[in-house]
Amino acid sequence: MQFPQGSAGLQLPAAIMSTANPMRYPTLQFCRRTFGTLLLFLAATPTSGDSSFLANAVPQNLNDFYQGLKERVASCQHSLAGGFYSIDDGTNTTSYCTNDPHRPSIIYLSGGNGTLSNMDVDCDGVQSGSQDDGRCSLGRSPDYQDATAFRDLIQSFKVGISDLNTYVHPYVVFGNSGSKPGWRTFDPTDYGVRPLSVMAVVCPGNKLVYGIWGDTNGDDGDNPMVGEVSIALATACWGKNMTGDSGYDGMDVLYVAFTGEDAVPGKDGADWAAKDYDSFERSIQPLGEKLVQRMRGVAVGRKAISLWAVAGGALAGGLWLAS
């Protein structure tokens, strides 16, 4: 986009635009610079019509944690369960990890050795509404099921919907169940994660989506899988090229679940009956931001490691001098 000199698409009077005699109009010169900067900022800010399916920026503390995992500083602090697949024909090296096995405050997925998880699209639940563009049609989602794991809980809210809508609700498929012999399972509720609680999903490119734990992985496939989300969440990270049979294969997506009742928006803490992703995402964002800030006490990233190294060095130096 090109703008006329001194503004973002707005022509100012010649007296203001002139810089040949700045002392003649000092106040106007200041206004010109300030007003031009403001207009440039506004021009670069998306309007409401452009904001559909946008992700949030990643806060510094969460980004430190994310980068630390990728750089193998703390690939999996404490493994709660392992042996899961992020890619169906890959290796079963993905684990559910936590910061504290005795009093966990978060649970996240790690593939080990600097990898995290990929992102596949789950089309389960309701498919309808203005954002249903066919990308999750039955023909494009071979493992489609017409209900999510927590449909009964949604219906108990009596908020006018029968289940989660994959086009509206940014839900994460988290936890694994199944009865096949030798099938790997993991129940997040055993460690304090509650159904329909808020989660944080970090995608490469400084993108954060606040989601909800809305479904679980079953044993209908060949392997116990992880790393599925609704098409609403996948679209927020990667755009509308995401479909029921086409996801993101990079192993650098971070999924974080939060323990405790305070991570649950409940019936009145989220706009469950929202008609679009943006409305629902805005309704859970304040709670999501609060939970992510809570991670300041658990993040083990580059800065945390560096601070401990400095403190340890100072302590060692002090002991050496004392001796």
URTA-V275134 format. One record per backbone hydrogen bond with DSSP energy under -1.0 kcal/mol. NH is the residue of the N-H (numbers start at 0). CO is the residue of the C=O. E is the energy in kcal/mol with one decimal. If there is no record, write none. Layout:
BEGIN
nh-><NH	NH>
co-><CO	CO>
e-><E	E>
END
This chain:
BEGIN
nh-><6	16	17	23	28	29	30	31	32	33	34	35	36	37	38	39	40	41	42	43	49	53	55	62	63	64	65	66	67	68	69	70	71	72	79	80	83	84	89	92	93	94	95	96	97	106	107	108	109	110	114	115	118	119	121	124	125	131	132	136	139	140	143	150	153	154	155	156	157	165	167	168	170	171	172	173	175	176	182	185	189	190	191	192	195	196	197	198	199	200	201	202	206	207	208	210	211	212	213	213	214	216	225	228	229	231	233	234	235	236	237	238	241	242	243	245	247	252	253	255	256	258	259	262	263	271	273	279	280	281	282	283	284	287	288	289	290	291	292	293	294	295	296	297	298	304	305	306	307	308	309	310	311	312	313	314	315	316	317	318	319	320	321	322>
co-><3	12	13	20	24	25	26	27	28	29	30	31	32	33	34	35	36	37	38	39	46	50	207	58	59	60	61	62	63	64	65	66	68	67	95	95	93	223	86	90	83	109	80	107	77	256	96	254	94	114	111	250	247	226	228	144	163	128	130	133	136	137	140	147	149	150	151	153	154	125	164	164	168	211	227	214	185	216	179	175	186	187	188	187	212	193	262	210	255	208	253	206	202	55	200	198	169	196	171	211	171	174	84	119	170	165	229	230	231	232	233	234	238	245	134	242	118	116	201	199	106	104	191	259	260	269	270	275	276	277	278	279	280	283	284	285	286	287	288	289	291	292	293	294	294	300	301	302	303	304	305	306	307	308	309	310	311	312	313	314	315	316	317	318>
e-><-1.8	-2.3	-1.9	-1.4	-2.6	-2.0	-2.5	-2.7	-2.1	-2.6	-3.3	-2.5	-2.2	-2.3	-2.4	-2.1	-2.1	-2.6	-2.4	-1.4	-1.6	-1.7	-3.4	-2.4	-2.6	-1.7	-2.5	-3.0	-2.2	-1.9	-1.9	-2.0	-1.3	-2.2	-3.4	-1.2	-2.1	-2.8	-2.4	-1.3	-2.2	-2.9	-2.8	-3.5	-2.1	-2.1	-2.3	-1.1	-2.1	-1.7	-1.5	-2.5	-2.6	-3.1	-3.8	-1.5	-2.9	-1.4	-1.2	-1.6	-2.0	-1.1	-1.6	-1.3	-2.1	-2.6	-1.6	-1.1	-1.0	-1.7	-1.5	-3.0	-2.2	-2.8	-2.8	-2.5	-2.4	-3.0	-2.2	-2.6	-1.7	-1.7	-1.3	-1.9	-2.1	-1.5	-2.9	-2.7	-2.4	-2.3	-2.4	-3.0	-1.9	-3.0	-2.6	-2.0	-1.5	-2.6	-1.6	-1.0	-1.3	-2.7	-1.8	-2.2	-2.4	-2.3	-2.3	-2.2	-1.6	-1.4	-2.7	-2.4	-1.4	-2.3	-2.9	-1.3	-3.4	-2.5	-2.4	-2.7	-3.3	-1.8	-2.5	-1.4	-1.8	-1.8	-2.0	-1.6	-3.1	-2.2	-1.3	-1.2	-1.1	-2.5	-2.9	-1.8	-2.2	-2.4	-2.1	-1.3	-1.3	-1.7	-1.2	-1.9	-2.0	-2.3	-2.5	-2.6	-2.2	-2.3	-2.5	-2.7	-2.8	-2.5	-2.6	-2.4	-2.5	-2.6	-2.3	-2.3	-2.2	-2.4	-2.3	-1.4>
END
